[in-house]
Amino acid sequence: MKKALQKIATVALVIVGFLVTLFLLLVTLGAFDFAAYIDGNRVVHSLVIVLAIIYTVLGVYLVIEIFAGDSGLSTMVLYSDNMNAVSTTSRVVRRLVRKAAKSLDVVRVKKLIITQDDKPGFKLGVQIKISGQEVSSTTEKLRYLIATACKDVLGVTFNSIHIKVIKLENSYKPDVEGAEKFAKAEEQKEMCKEACELVSPPPTEEAADLLQASETLENAAVTAFENDDAEQTEEREQSQAESATEETDESETEETAD
């Protein structure tokens, strides 16, 4: 329908432009006196005004359609081979998408655009209106329904399905009290942080020396403990060796006596 209107507007614009150009050419060449001809002739005067209005309206309409219209495809090839091809129109896809969206009571399809992808295949763009709060789950359900319907009915899989929510109706109310509590908590946190910075003085050289001395004492104590532990282990091993030697000597003495 839109393509037909564009063709009709283009033909009408060319005809009106040709008449206006011819009229201006005749006036410029002096073929007749336009002022004397139009003076007192309301029919000609009205006809010129109507032609000017039609020319302006048609020109504005075509400019809007060219620059503001979408670049969607009107025909989409489903599959083809060397001898045959099967294609469908965007109207068929639009009806199929709207039928799939009707299963979701909160979704209404407003616009559908099919475009050629850079790689083999097509991209589908859907503009919808949602009446509800669960936008994420609703769009995922709609994407699945559209993909399943196009695959089962037309046997085509789109490379991507881009869903754009252009209108959202819900009963969401912002939590103003929660926002105020959060702001007060953040303010108190900043105040406590500033108070802690004021109370705790920066470390001085004396404090640094004391800290270094305490660390040295701790290291010395750890070293002494390790040394004592090593000496005790060595003494224990020596005593065990001596006791083993004594037991061996006693056993040899008993055997000699026998």
GROMACS elastic network, one bead per residue, 0.5 to 0.9 nm:
[ bonds ]
;  ai    aj funct       b0    kb
    1     4     6  0.51491   500
    1     5     6  0.62893   500
    1     6     6  0.86965   500
    2     5     6  0.51200   500
    2     6     6  0.62298   500
    2     7     6  0.87171   500
    3     6     6  0.50890   500
    3     7     6  0.62970   500
    3     8     6  0.87324   500
    4     7     6  0.51253   500
    4     8     6  0.62274   500
    4     9     6  0.85811   500
    5     8     6  0.50973   500
    5     9     6  0.60384   500
    5    10     6  0.84717   500
    6     9     6  0.51164   500
    6    10     6  0.60580   500
    6    11     6  0.86873   500
    6    61     6  0.85981   500
    6    62     6  0.69641   500
    6    65     6  0.79210   500
    7    10     6  0.50814   500
    7    11     6  0.62640   500
    7    12     6  0.86196   500
    8    11     6  0.52881   500
    8    12     6  0.61646   500
    8    13     6  0.85006   500
    9    12     6  0.51427   500
    9    13     6  0.59514   500
    9    14     6  0.85797   500
    9    58     6  0.60163   500
    9    59     6  0.84354   500
    9    61     6  0.80538   500
    9    62     6  0.72910   500
   10    13     6  0.50852   500
   10    14     6  0.62273   500
   10    15     6  0.87295   500
   10    58     6  0.77004   500
   10    59     6  0.85889   500
   10    62     6  0.74776   500
   11    14     6  0.51788   500
   11    15     6  0.63076   500
   11    16     6  0.87289   500
   12    15     6  0.51411   500
   12    16     6  0.61546   500
   12    17     6  0.84058   500
   12    54     6  0.87053   500
   12    55     6  0.83194   500
   12    58     6  0.77714   500
   13    16     6  0.52325   500
   13    17     6  0.59182   500
   13    18     6  0.84590   500
   13    54     6  0.79835   500
   13    55     6  0.60169   500
   13    56     6  0.89093   500
   13    58     6  0.60662   500
   13    59     6  0.70134   500
   14    17     6  0.50431   500
   14    18     6  0.60281   500
   14    19     6  0.86885   500
   14    55     6  0.89600   500
   15    18     6  0.50852   500
   15    19     6  0.63295   500
   15    20     6  0.86958   500
   16    19     6  0.51632   500
   16    20     6  0.61721   500
   16    21     6  0.85097   500
   16    51     6  0.66372   500
   16    52     6  0.83756   500
   16    54     6  0.77700   500
   16    55     6  0.62285   500
   17    20     6  0.51448   500
   17    21     6  0.60037   500
   17    22     6  0.85054   500
   17    51     6  0.89817   500
   17    55     6  0.70438   500
   18    21     6  0.51102   500
   18    22     6  0.60713   500
   18    23     6  0.85323   500
   19    22     6  0.50985   500
   19    23     6  0.60647   500
   19    24     6  0.85869   500
   19    51     6  0.87828   500
   20    23     6  0.50848   500
   20    24     6  0.61506   500
   20    25     6  0.85341   500
   20    48     6  0.87053   500
   20    51     6  0.79751   500
   20    52     6  0.83499   500
   21    24     6  0.51820   500
   21    25     6  0.60933   500
   21    26     6  0.86919   500
   22    25     6  0.50504   500
   22    26     6  0.62392   500
   22    27     6  0.86523   500
   23    26     6  0.52557   500
   23    27     6  0.62731   500
   23    28     6  0.86080   500
   24    27     6  0.50889   500
   24    28     6  0.60143   500
   24    29     6  0.85863   500
   25    28     6  0.50795   500
   25    29     6  0.61527   500
   25    30     6  0.85683   500
   25    31     6  0.88071   500
   26    29     6  0.52190   500
   26    30     6  0.61537   500
   26    31     6  0.53178   500
   26    32     6  0.71471   500
   27    30     6  0.51342   500
   27    31     6  0.61687   500
   27    32     6  0.64425   500
   27    33     6  0.71063   500
   27    34     6  0.65507   500
   28    31     6  0.78085   500
   29    32     6  0.83836   500
   30    33     6  0.66957   500
   30    34     6  0.87228   500
   31    34     6  0.89539   500
   32    35     6  0.89650   500
   32    36     6  0.85781   500
   32    37     6  0.77739   500
   33    36     6  0.54793   500
   33    37     6  0.60743   500
   33    38     6  0.86434   500
   34    38     6  0.59474   500
   34    39     6  0.83016   500
   35    38     6  0.54099   500
   35    39     6  0.59604   500
   36    39     6  0.52517   500
   36    40     6  0.85017   500
   37    40     6  0.80089   500
   37    41     6  0.72320   500
   37    44     6  0.85337   500
   38    41     6  0.51555   500
   38    42     6  0.74418   500
   38    43     6  0.86691   500
   38    44     6  0.62699   500
   38    45     6  0.62347   500
   39    42     6  0.80349   500
   39    45     6  0.84428   500
   40    45     6  0.86872   500
   41    44     6  0.57844   500
   41    45     6  0.64253   500
   41    46     6  0.88332   500
   42    46     6  0.59438   500
   42    47     6  0.84128   500
   43    46     6  0.52189   500
   43    47     6  0.60933   500
   43    48     6  0.87221   500
   44    48     6  0.62427   500
   44    49     6  0.86991   500
   45    48     6  0.53933   500
   45    49     6  0.64763   500
   45    50     6  0.88093   500
   46    49     6  0.51431   500
   46    50     6  0.61333   500
   46    51     6  0.86289   500
   47    50     6  0.51123   500
   47    51     6  0.61576   500
   47    52     6  0.86122   500
   48    51     6  0.51873   500
   48    52     6  0.62096   500
   48    53     6  0.87015   500
   49    52     6  0.51280   500
   49    53     6  0.62385   500
   49    54     6  0.86806   500
   50    53     6  0.51312   500
   50    54     6  0.61320   500
   50    55     6  0.85220   500
   51    54     6  0.51321   500
   51    55     6  0.60385   500
   51    56     6  0.85737   500
   52    55     6  0.51593   500
   52    56     6  0.61993   500
   52    57     6  0.86600   500
   53    56     6  0.51753   500
   53    57     6  0.61224   500
   53    58     6  0.85571   500
   54    57     6  0.51894   500
   54    58     6  0.60283   500
   54    59     6  0.84156   500
   55    58     6  0.53399   500
   55    59     6  0.60709   500
   55    60     6  0.86567   500
   56    59     6  0.51681   500
   56    60     6  0.61921   500
   56    61     6  0.85929   500
   57    60     6  0.52603   500
   57    61     6  0.61348   500
   57    62     6  0.87047   500
   58    61     6  0.50793   500
   58    62     6  0.61953   500
   58    63     6  0.85988   500
   59    62     6  0.53351   500
   59    63     6  0.62127   500
   59    64     6  0.86869   500
   60    63     6  0.51876   500
   60    64     6  0.62017   500
   60    65     6  0.86477   500
   61    64     6  0.52451   500
   61    65     6  0.62073   500
   61    66     6  0.86459   500
   62    65     6  0.50558   500
   62    66     6  0.60353   500
   62    67     6  0.86088   500
   63    66     6  0.51890   500
   63    67     6  0.61584   500
   63    68     6  0.79854   500
   64    67     6  0.54823   500
   64    68     6  0.52692   500
   64    69     6  0.69998   500
   65    68     6  0.54871   500
   65    70     6  0.83972   500
   66    69     6  0.57515   500
   66    70     6  0.84882   500
   67    70     6  0.83015   500
   69    72     6  0.88040   500
   70   113     6  0.75507   500
   71   113     6  0.79329   500
   71   114     6  0.83715   500
   71   115     6  0.71741   500
   72    90     6  0.86058   500
   72   112     6  0.85344   500
   72   113     6  0.51003   500
   72   115     6  0.51407   500
   72   116     6  0.82300   500
   73    76     6  0.68778   500
   73    89     6  0.82766   500
   73    90     6  0.69584   500
   73   113     6  0.73155   500
   73   114     6  0.54125   500
   73   115     6  0.56954   500
   73   116     6  0.75223   500
   74    88     6  0.85449   500
   74    89     6  0.55596   500
   74    90     6  0.51107   500
   74    91     6  0.78164   500
   74   114     6  0.77780   500
   75    87     6  0.67425   500
   75    88     6  0.56946   500
   75    90     6  0.59574   500
   75    91     6  0.89069   500
   75   114     6  0.88230   500
   76    86     6  0.88102   500
   76    87     6  0.54476   500
   76    88     6  0.53578   500
   76    89     6  0.59974   500
   76    90     6  0.71263   500
   76   114     6  0.81569   500
   76   116     6  0.89285   500
   76   122     6  0.81785   500
   77    80     6  0.73854   500
   77    85     6  0.73642   500
   77    86     6  0.60226   500
   77    88     6  0.63667   500
   77    89     6  0.86829   500
   78    85     6  0.77695   500
   78    86     6  0.55842   500
   78    87     6  0.50413   500
   78    88     6  0.69301   500
   78   154     6  0.73139   500
   78   155     6  0.73101   500
   78   156     6  0.62074   500
   79    84     6  0.86949   500
   79    85     6  0.59820   500
   79    86     6  0.55932   500
   79    87     6  0.71218   500
   79   155     6  0.88023   500
   79   156     6  0.83714   500
   80    83     6  0.78108   500
   80    84     6  0.56987   500
   80    86     6  0.61047   500
   80    87     6  0.84567   500
   81    84     6  0.54510   500
   81    85     6  0.62506   500
   82    85     6  0.82264   500
   88    91     6  0.83341   500
   88    92     6  0.67859   500
   88    93     6  0.78776   500
   88   154     6  0.86713   500
   89    92     6  0.55401   500
   89    93     6  0.68331   500
   89    94     6  0.88054   500
   90    93     6  0.50827   500
   90    94     6  0.59806   500
   90    95     6  0.86303   500
   90   112     6  0.82947   500
   90   113     6  0.79301   500
   90   114     6  0.71044   500
   91    95     6  0.62180   500
   91    96     6  0.85870   500
   92    95     6  0.52842   500
   92    96     6  0.62411   500
   92    97     6  0.86628   500
   93    96     6  0.50463   500
   93    97     6  0.60942   500
   93    98     6  0.85810   500
   93   112     6  0.86111   500
   93   114     6  0.89423   500
   93   150     6  0.77115   500
   93   154     6  0.86786   500
   94    97     6  0.51463   500
   94    98     6  0.61553   500
   94    99     6  0.85473   500
   94   109     6  0.89132   500
   94   111     6  0.83170   500
   94   112     6  0.63706   500
   94   113     6  0.86889   500
   95    98     6  0.51254   500
   95    99     6  0.60788   500
   95   100     6  0.85898   500
   96    99     6  0.51154   500
   96   100     6  0.62515   500
   96   101     6  0.86575   500
   96   146     6  0.79664   500
   96   149     6  0.71135   500
   96   150     6  0.74808   500
   96   153     6  0.86781   500
   97   100     6  0.50735   500
   97   101     6  0.61393   500
   97   102     6  0.86949   500
   97   109     6  0.79373   500
   97   112     6  0.85405   500
   97   126     6  0.88030   500
   97   145     6  0.82862   500
   97   146     6  0.57926   500
   97   149     6  0.76164   500
   97   150     6  0.80628   500
   98   102     6  0.61703   500
   98   108     6  0.76003   500
   98   109     6  0.60844   500
   98   146     6  0.88489   500
   99   102     6  0.52415   500
   99   103     6  0.73079   500
  100   103     6  0.59291   500
  100   104     6  0.79578   500
  100   142     6  0.76233   500
  100   145     6  0.58815   500
  100   146     6  0.61316   500
  100   149     6  0.69087   500
  101   104     6  0.55505   500
  101   105     6  0.79213   500
  101   106     6  0.88578   500
  101   107     6  0.62346   500
  101   108     6  0.67275   500
  101   109     6  0.70619   500
  101   142     6  0.63577   500
  101   145     6  0.74175   500
  101   146     6  0.76731   500
  102   105     6  0.61660   500
  102   106     6  0.84926   500
  102   107     6  0.70864   500
  102   108     6  0.73104   500
  102   109     6  0.88268   500
  103   106     6  0.89305   500
  103   107     6  0.85482   500
  103   145     6  0.88584   500
  104   107     6  0.57033   500
  104   108     6  0.84329   500
  104   138     6  0.80614   500
  104   141     6  0.84248   500
  104   142     6  0.77161   500
  105   108     6  0.80066   500
  105   131     6  0.83750   500
  106   129     6  0.80215   500
  106   130     6  0.54568   500
  106   132     6  0.63718   500
  106   138     6  0.82103   500
  107   128     6  0.66427   500
  107   129     6  0.57424   500
  107   131     6  0.66335   500
  107   132     6  0.87790   500
  107   138     6  0.79645   500
  107   139     6  0.88471   500
  107   142     6  0.83266   500
  108   127     6  0.87541   500
  108   128     6  0.55280   500
  108   129     6  0.50902   500
  108   130     6  0.65853   500
  108   131     6  0.86118   500
  109   112     6  0.76879   500
  109   126     6  0.71230   500
  109   127     6  0.61469   500
  109   129     6  0.63978   500
  109   130     6  0.89841   500
  110   126     6  0.76931   500
  110   127     6  0.55139   500
  110   128     6  0.52286   500
  110   129     6  0.68575   500
  110   166     6  0.85585   500
  111   125     6  0.81881   500
  111   126     6  0.59096   500
  111   127     6  0.50206   500
  111   128     6  0.70403   500
  112   124     6  0.73574   500
  112   125     6  0.56988   500
  112   127     6  0.63129   500
  112   128     6  0.89016   500
  113   123     6  0.83002   500
  113   124     6  0.59712   500
  113   126     6  0.64955   500
  113   127     6  0.85946   500
  114   122     6  0.68173   500
  114   123     6  0.58301   500
  114   125     6  0.62929   500
  114   126     6  0.88397   500
  115   122     6  0.58030   500
  115   123     6  0.52738   500
  115   124     6  0.65709   500
  115   125     6  0.80045   500
  116   119     6  0.83568   500
  116   120     6  0.81211   500
  116   121     6  0.66119   500
  116   123     6  0.61871   500
  116   124     6  0.89762   500
  117   120     6  0.64359   500
  117   121     6  0.56947   500
  117   122     6  0.50025   500
  117   123     6  0.58345   500
  117   159     6  0.75730   500
  117   160     6  0.89191   500
  118   121     6  0.79409   500
  118   122     6  0.85686   500
  119   122     6  0.83764   500
  119   159     6  0.86922   500
  120   159     6  0.85305   500
  121   157     6  0.80839   500
  121   158     6  0.65753   500
  121   159     6  0.61143   500
  122   157     6  0.81924   500
  122   158     6  0.54070   500
  122   159     6  0.58587   500
  122   160     6  0.75899   500
  123   158     6  0.55808   500
  123   159     6  0.55835   500
  123   160     6  0.51451   500
  123   161     6  0.62092   500
  123   162     6  0.77908   500
  124   158     6  0.65882   500
  124   159     6  0.80127   500
  124   160     6  0.63095   500
  124   162     6  0.61681   500
  124   163     6  0.84160   500
  125   160     6  0.83662   500
  125   161     6  0.59134   500
  125   163     6  0.59767   500
  125   164     6  0.75419   500
  126   161     6  0.75198   500
  126   162     6  0.62080   500
  126   164     6  0.61040   500
  126   165     6  0.84925   500
  127   162     6  0.84831   500
  127   163     6  0.59447   500
  127   165     6  0.58493   500
  127   166     6  0.62963   500
  127   167     6  0.89843   500
  128   163     6  0.72582   500
  128   164     6  0.62633   500
  128   165     6  0.51164   500
  128   166     6  0.60649   500
  128   167     6  0.70992   500
  128   168     6  0.89187   500
  129   164     6  0.87435   500
  129   165     6  0.59128   500
  129   166     6  0.60159   500
  129   168     6  0.59512   500
  129   169     6  0.79862   500
  130   133     6  0.82726   500
  130   135     6  0.74705   500
  130   138     6  0.83143   500
  130   165     6  0.71270   500
  130   166     6  0.84560   500
  130   167     6  0.64201   500
  130   168     6  0.50083   500
  130   169     6  0.62477   500
  130   170     6  0.83214   500
  131   167     6  0.84421   500
  131   168     6  0.59183   500
  131   170     6  0.57769   500
  132   135     6  0.71920   500
  132   138     6  0.88267   500
  132   168     6  0.72845   500
  132   169     6  0.60702   500
  132   171     6  0.76160   500
  132   172     6  0.88855   500
  133   136     6  0.88104   500
  133   138     6  0.89711   500
  133   168     6  0.83145   500
  133   169     6  0.79528   500
  133   170     6  0.57427   500
  133   171     6  0.76903   500
  133   172     6  0.72336   500
  134   137     6  0.57809   500
  134   138     6  0.61054   500
  134   139     6  0.86694   500
  135   138     6  0.51729   500
  135   139     6  0.60751   500
  135   140     6  0.85819   500
  135   165     6  0.86585   500
  135   168     6  0.87448   500
  136   139     6  0.54284   500
  136   140     6  0.62999   500
  136   141     6  0.87533   500
  137   140     6  0.51455   500
  137   141     6  0.62002   500
  137   142     6  0.86308   500
  138   141     6  0.51896   500
  138   142     6  0.61882   500
  138   143     6  0.86325   500
  139   143     6  0.60407   500
  139   144     6  0.85911   500
  139   163     6  0.71329   500
  139   165     6  0.88012   500
  140   143     6  0.50986   500
  140   144     6  0.62756   500
  140   145     6  0.86840   500
  141   144     6  0.51963   500
  141   145     6  0.62117   500
  141   146     6  0.86686   500
  142   145     6  0.50722   500
  142   146     6  0.60946   500
  142   147     6  0.85278   500
  142   163     6  0.87518   500
  143   146     6  0.52449   500
  143   147     6  0.61252   500
  143   148     6  0.85235   500
  143   161     6  0.68719   500
  143   162     6  0.84875   500
  143   163     6  0.77088   500
  144   147     6  0.52141   500
  144   148     6  0.60175   500
  144   149     6  0.84950   500
  145   148     6  0.51670   500
  145   149     6  0.60089   500
  145   150     6  0.85617   500
  146   149     6  0.51984   500
  146   150     6  0.61361   500
  146   151     6  0.84581   500
  146   161     6  0.85413   500
  147   150     6  0.53566   500
  147   151     6  0.60602   500
  147   152     6  0.85724   500
  147   156     6  0.86365   500
  147   157     6  0.67785   500
  147   158     6  0.74513   500
  147   161     6  0.80841   500
  148   151     6  0.51181   500
  148   152     6  0.59803   500
  148   153     6  0.83702   500
  148   157     6  0.86940   500
  149   152     6  0.52711   500
  149   153     6  0.58267   500
  149   154     6  0.77494   500
  149   155     6  0.88125   500
  150   153     6  0.54510   500
  150   154     6  0.52237   500
  150   155     6  0.62526   500
  150   156     6  0.58065   500
  150   157     6  0.67264   500
  150   158     6  0.83721   500
  151   154     6  0.57796   500
  151   156     6  0.50264   500
  151   157     6  0.57524   500
  151   158     6  0.88325   500
  152   155     6  0.56500   500
  152   156     6  0.80811   500
  153   156     6  0.82080   500
  154   157     6  0.87395   500
  157   160     6  0.85811   500
  158   161     6  0.66802   500
  165   168     6  0.70482   500
  169   172     6  0.89271   500
  173   176     6  0.87102   500
  174   177     6  0.88853   500
  174   178     6  0.89689   500
  174   179     6  0.87900   500
  175   178     6  0.54061   500
  175   179     6  0.63615   500
  175   180     6  0.88598   500
  176   179     6  0.50582   500
  176   180     6  0.62559   500
  176   181     6  0.87312   500
  177   180     6  0.50993   500
  177   181     6  0.62475   500
  177   182     6  0.85951   500
  178   181     6  0.51157   500
  178   182     6  0.61175   500
  178   183     6  0.85781   500
  179   182     6  0.50973   500
  179   183     6  0.61387   500
  179   184     6  0.86644   500
  180   183     6  0.50840   500
  180   184     6  0.62092   500
  180   185     6  0.86121   500
  181   184     6  0.51458   500
  181   185     6  0.61289   500
  181   186     6  0.86054   500
  182   185     6  0.51187   500
  182   186     6  0.61965   500
  182   187     6  0.85764   500
  183   186     6  0.51757   500
  183   187     6  0.61415   500
  183   188     6  0.86907   500
  184   188     6  0.61488   500
  184   189     6  0.85237   500
  185   188     6  0.51511   500
  185   189     6  0.61349   500
  185   190     6  0.86899   500
  186   189     6  0.50143   500
  186   190     6  0.62648   500
  186   191     6  0.86534   500
  187   190     6  0.51963   500
  187   191     6  0.62441   500
  187   192     6  0.87145   500
  188   192     6  0.61211   500
  188   193     6  0.85133   500
  189   192     6  0.51787   500
  189   193     6  0.61736   500
  189   194     6  0.86942   500
  190   193     6  0.50518   500
  190   194     6  0.62336   500
  190   195     6  0.86266   500
  191   194     6  0.51681   500
  191   195     6  0.61571   500
  191   196     6  0.86519   500
  192   196     6  0.61114   500
  192   197     6  0.85794   500
  193   196     6  0.52037   500
  193   197     6  0.63112   500
  193   198     6  0.87877   500
  194   197     6  0.51156   500
  194   198     6  0.63365   500
  194   199     6  0.88022   500
  195   198     6  0.50971   500
  195   199     6  0.61991   500
  195   200     6  0.86815   500
  196   199     6  0.51599   500
  196   200     6  0.60780   500
  197   200     6  0.55809   500
  197   201     6  0.75493   500
  197   202     6  0.89374   500
  198   201     6  0.69896   500
  200   203     6  0.89049   500
  201   204     6  0.85815   500
  203   206     6  0.83173   500
  203   207     6  0.62066   500
  203   208     6  0.68771   500
  204   207     6  0.52753   500
  204   208     6  0.62746   500
  204   209     6  0.87739   500
  205   209     6  0.61851   500
  205   210     6  0.86452   500
  206   209     6  0.50386   500
  206   210     6  0.61759   500
  206   211     6  0.85298   500
  207   210     6  0.50778   500
  207   211     6  0.60868   500
  207   212     6  0.85842   500
  208   211     6  0.50546   500
  208   212     6  0.61915   500
  208   213     6  0.86294   500
  209   212     6  0.50787   500
  209   213     6  0.61067   500
  209   214     6  0.85979   500
  210   213     6  0.50345   500
  210   214     6  0.61301   500
  210   215     6  0.85768   500
  211   214     6  0.51882   500
  211   215     6  0.62453   500
  211   216     6  0.86907   500
  212   215     6  0.51110   500
  212   216     6  0.62310   500
  212   217     6  0.87587   500
  213   216     6  0.50172   500
  213   217     6  0.62553   500
  213   218     6  0.86340   500
  214   217     6  0.51173   500
  214   218     6  0.61885   500
  214   219     6  0.86244   500
  215   218     6  0.50903   500
  215   219     6  0.61929   500
  215   220     6  0.86501   500
  216   219     6  0.51162   500
  216   220     6  0.61803   500
  216   221     6  0.86339   500
  217   220     6  0.50379   500
  217   221     6  0.61116   500
  217   222     6  0.85822   500
  218   221     6  0.51088   500
  218   222     6  0.61953   500
  218   223     6  0.86210   500
  219   222     6  0.51193   500
  219   223     6  0.61925   500
  219   224     6  0.86874   500
  220   223     6  0.50468   500
  220   224     6  0.61392   500
  220   225     6  0.85538   500
  221   224     6  0.51374   500
  221   225     6  0.61331   500
  221   226     6  0.86067   500
  222   225     6  0.51573   500
  222   226     6  0.62450   500
  222   227     6  0.87250   500
  223   226     6  0.51306   500
  223   227     6  0.62362   500
  223   228     6  0.87254   500
  224   227     6  0.50330   500
  224   228     6  0.61649   500
  224   229     6  0.84984   500
  225   228     6  0.51766   500
  225   229     6  0.61196   500
  225   230     6  0.86279   500
  226   229     6  0.50648   500
  226   230     6  0.62275   500
  226   231     6  0.87824   500
  227   230     6  0.50716   500
  227   231     6  0.62764   500
  227   232     6  0.86562   500
  228   231     6  0.51170   500
  228   232     6  0.61202   500
  228   233     6  0.85364   500
  229   232     6  0.51832   500
  229   233     6  0.61928   500
  229   234     6  0.86974   500
  230   233     6  0.51154   500
  230   234     6  0.62556   500
  230   235     6  0.87587   500
  231   234     6  0.50724   500
  231   235     6  0.61882   500
  231   236     6  0.85429   500
  232   235     6  0.51589   500
  232   236     6  0.61102   500
  232   237     6  0.86497   500
  233   236     6  0.51153   500
  233   237     6  0.62961   500
  233   238     6  0.87750   500
  234   237     6  0.51629   500
  234   238     6  0.63136   500
  234   239     6  0.87556   500
  235   238     6  0.50806   500
  235   239     6  0.61864   500
  235   240     6  0.85803   500
  236   239     6  0.52273   500
  236   240     6  0.62139   500
  236   241     6  0.86694   500
  237   240     6  0.51350   500
  237   241     6  0.62325   500
  237   242     6  0.87433   500
  238   241     6  0.50546   500
  238   242     6  0.62147   500
  238   243     6  0.86507   500
  239   242     6  0.50940   500
  239   243     6  0.61595   500
  239   244     6  0.85625   500
  240   243     6  0.52089   500
  240   244     6  0.62094   500
  240   245     6  0.87304   500
  241   244     6  0.51268   500
  241   245     6  0.63014   500
  241   246     6  0.87942   500
  242   245     6  0.50734   500
  242   246     6  0.62646   500
  242   247     6  0.86891   500
  243   246     6  0.51361   500
  243   247     6  0.62465   500
  243   248     6  0.86885   500
  244   247     6  0.52094   500
  244   248     6  0.63302   500
  244   249     6  0.88285   500
  245   248     6  0.51145   500
  245   249     6  0.62940   500
  245   250     6  0.87371   500
  246   249     6  0.51370   500
  246   250     6  0.62384   500
  246   251     6  0.86816   500
  247   250     6  0.52005   500
  247   251     6  0.62833   500
  247   252     6  0.87589   500
  248   251     6  0.52293   500
  248   252     6  0.63245   500
  248   253     6  0.87692   500
  249   252     6  0.51674   500
  249   253     6  0.62504   500
  249   254     6  0.87459   500
  250   253     6  0.51091   500
  250   254     6  0.62784   500
  250   255     6  0.87130   500
  251   254     6  0.52131   500
  251   255     6  0.63208   500
  251   256     6  0.88006   500
  252   255     6  0.51497   500
  252   256     6  0.63188   500
  252   257     6  0.87817   500
  253   256     6  0.51548   500
  253   257     6  0.62735   500
  253   258     6  0.87365   500
  254   257     6  0.51869   500
  254   258     6  0.63497   500
  255   258     6  0.52283   500
